[in-house]
Amino acid sequence: MTSVLSLALATEAKKLPRVVLLEEPASDATAREVSARVRGELHAAGYELVIVPRPADLEPQVAVETAPAGLDSAAVLLVHQPEHGADEPHVVEVWLSDRSLRRTFVQRLPLGEDYLQRGPQWVGVQVAELVRSRLAELSVTSLPAARRHEAPPAHDVAPEARTTPTRASAVFIGAGVGILRGFDGLGQVWTPLLAVGTSLPESVMGSAPLTIDLALQGGAFGGAAELSHLDSRTEIRQAFATFEADARFIPQAFVQPRLSVGSGLYTLASRSHAPAPLTASSQRTWSGLTSVGAGLWLEPLSGIACVVDAKMMAAWSKTVIRMENEVVAEGGAPMGLLALKVQAVF
């Protein structure tokens, strides 16, 4: 902490940021001592504290993100001790809403078997150190903006503490290629794919271990399936667009299984070539479409996702393809799609 204070003095003695500390009603003497220790440690570090009671009807995340803006604070802090059963580990949660970065962090400090020997004073010190490591970024105003999104400096004070940033809403746009195959006369063809969508934030999903994505997806301008019968030949081109809801499980993992369901439109265009006296003709049909699928969402780099999907799609009204009055194929009932997309996530 000495190095942080020295740097603050060198930059025209800038004051450390004001912090709003939301305090919960102390349920017992241990909770009161932990709260007092956190206040004392932050006061000793030079932070200006504004003590505000936590609204009893708000969840911790909502409470720190909606604290009154008129207090002109750089961050809002809440030290929360969730209830736990007899066989469950005791955990202290440190919620911090960074007003300048518009991000909320939660750090969970598990208390091991040595908690009773070390006492609540030790807990207060560890919580204060975790908070100072986050707030140190706010006091060094000369750092470039890109550095402010990095993880906090490492401190060997609580090795068991783990940071779990809350999930915000994300927007993604991507492109790829798919193999579309019919199962009644139409062979496989390739098709370009486009997708754009958004994921629901954690404030909507709560603590559920999944993410819901809502997306518009479609395929068009791909290859043509060729049908022949006697002396006639027909080219079939297909296109589709669907609105989908996708569930991604284990949203913080590198590999995330996903399930999808969607509905939209399917179109089939045919162009026939026939010898005289038969004439060439073109037709297009439209139908509703339903799709279900499963796949994987892989996120090797922040902001980049690779999506692999296998889907079954069925048109609400199949298209019967006839050549010289003979049924040679049916389109849209059903179809399979194997897709690979690369998406940018913002």
Secondary structure, 3 states (H helix, E strand, C coil): CHHHHHHHHHCCCCCCCEEEEEECCCCCHHHHHHHHHHHHHHHHHCCEEEEEECCCCCCHHHHHHCCCHHHCCCEEEEEECCCCCCCCCEEEEEEEEECCCCEEEEEEEEECCCHHHHHHHHHHHHHHHHHHHHHHHHHCCCCCHHHHHCCCCCCCCCCCCEECCCCCCEEEEEEEEEEEEECCCCCEEEEEEEEEEEECCHHHHCCCCEEEEEEEEEECCCCCEEEEECCEEEEEEEEEEEEEEEEEECCCCCEEEEEEEEEEEEEEEEEEECCCCCCCEEEEEEEEEEEEEEEEEEEEECCEEEEEEEEEEEECCCEEEEECCEEEEEECCCEEEEEEEEEEEC
